[in-house]
């Protein structure tokens, strides 16, 4: 009996015991569905998280003056580093080409914004920005427009406001071209930011007003100007390279001596993303474990079915051995039958797993269709192993039957 005939006989046996085959394949399908479905949902959720973090600036890094350690060592305070100067940050912006660069200046985190007789609580933020800030921070303008380069150069008395400023001062009215004031200066609203939200109740982006950086320098009330630079990188895989280029350029601009430490800090905004990457890896391990345990149960069921099949076909095995079939050929016949059942269950499980996983992922608005092919192929591999393991013992038992005893079996 050649390999092709073994496949044909396996398919014939499956067809003649359709109900039993469907039930067994369903057990396999449930195991593969749980494996692929859970991992597909996790990948979809991860994709959604990556998009959310990108909108919160996780694909960017900040450059600021180095903050000294406040502790005193051997009776000496740590070295004080100078603030980034306006000329330095502007030069960096003009020369750096590895990403979108924006210069910004924090004016206050305790401002009171006013309009006519209404005013906010004194915990709103005033930020001075340039024309690239909204792009670098992935802020969307919901109503109105962004600053133009001309607005920034001329220091126009325009302002962009967050959603909480609108809800506090306008109560449903259109804020565009209306005036608001803070620190004794009036500004015309030209744009409203889309509600951004945040983690842990941190909604600072929605509680901020943005003005051109020239105006920020003028209205700043503290005795120093703490300029910062944010660089947004489109390709996350090039983040380390971009940070290295930024470090080299800023050292040149700041004239940091060779061998000395930098007089500035560079901080990549990806801590939360790294933590959630670790969490999703744990979820994948858990999902794989659940699917694998289900497949173990399926393999036991398949082995039981194959043992029943061997018992039912004892006379058939005796006839084949009497006609010259070797033990290897008999084992191969039953192994192929077990593997075919697993393949049928595996195909159904992959389709159901992808469908269920994407449904779950899209319930949280993950976006595009997700197909974790590495897990699909792994699931199929596990399915084949299950078929081999489950079918080997029944096949071995069948190959060891004595042909005379088998022919006498009723």
ZIWO-V576187 format. One record per backbone hydrogen bond with DSSP energy under -1.0 kcal/mol. CO is the residue of the C=O (numbers start at 1). NH is the residue of the N-H. If there is no record, write none. Layout:
BEGIN
CO/NH, CO/NH
END
This chain:
BEGIN
2/6, 3/7, 4/8, 5/9, 6/10, 7/11, 8/12, 9/13, 10/14, 11/15, 12/16, 13/17, 17/21, 18/22, 19/23, 20/24, 21/25, 22/26, 23/27, 24/28, 25/29, 26/30, 27/31, 28/32, 29/33, 30/34, 31/35, 32/36, 33/37, 34/38, 35/39, 36/40, 37/41, 38/42, 39/43, 40/44, 41/45, 42/46, 43/47, 44/48, 45/49, 46/50, 47/51, 48/52, 49/53, 50/54, 51/55, 53/58, 54/57, 57/60, 59/233, 60/269, 61/231, 62/267, 63/229, 64/265, 73/76, 76/73, 85/89, 86/90, 87/91, 88/92, 89/93, 90/94, 91/95, 92/96, 100/232, 102/230, 104/228, 105/128, 108/126, 111/124, 113/120, 114/181, 115/118, 118/115, 121/123, 124/111, 125/209, 126/107, 126/108, 127/211, 128/105, 129/213, 130/133, 132/136, 133/137, 134/139, 140/194, 143/192, 148/152, 149/153, 150/154, 151/156, 156/158, 157/188, 159/190, 160/210, 161/193, 162/166, 163/167, 164/168, 165/169, 166/170, 170/173, 175/178, 178/189, 180/187, 181/114, 182/185, 185/182, 187/180, 188/159, 189/177, 190/145, 191/161, 192/142, 192/143, 199/202, 201/203, 203/206, 206/164, 207/125, 208/162, 209/127, 210/160, 211/129, 212/216, 213/217, 214/218, 215/219, 216/220, 225/227, 228/104, 229/63, 230/102, 231/61, 232/100, 235/238, 236/239, 238/242, 239/243, 240/244, 241/245, 242/246, 243/247, 244/248, 245/249, 246/250, 247/251, 248/252, 249/253, 250/254, 251/256, 257/260, 263/66, 265/64, 267/62, 268/270, 270/274, 271/275, 272/276, 273/277, 274/278, 275/279, 276/280, 277/281, 278/282, 279/283, 280/284, 281/285, 282/286, 283/287, 284/288, 285/289, 286/290, 287/291, 288/292, 289/293, 290/294, 291/295, 292/296, 293/297, 294/298, 295/299, 296/300, 297/301, 298/302, 299/303, 300/304, 301/305, 302/306, 303/307, 304/308, 305/309, 306/310, 307/311, 308/312, 309/313, 311/314, 313/317, 314/318, 315/319, 316/320, 317/321, 318/322, 319/323, 320/325, 321/324, 326/330, 327/331, 328/332, 329/333, 330/334, 331/335, 332/336, 333/337, 334/338, 335/339, 336/340, 337/341, 338/342, 339/343, 340/344, 341/345, 342/346, 343/347, 344/348, 345/349, 346/350, 347/351, 348/352, 349/353, 350/354, 351/355, 352/356, 353/357, 354/358, 355/359, 356/360, 357/361, 358/362, 359/363, 361/364, 361/366, 362/365, 371/373, 372/375, 372/376, 373/377, 374/378, 375/379, 376/380, 377/381, 378/382, 379/383, 380/384, 381/385, 382/386, 383/387, 384/388, 385/389, 386/390, 387/391, 388/392, 391/395, 392/396, 393/397, 394/398, 395/399, 396/400, 398/401, 402/406, 403/407, 404/408
END
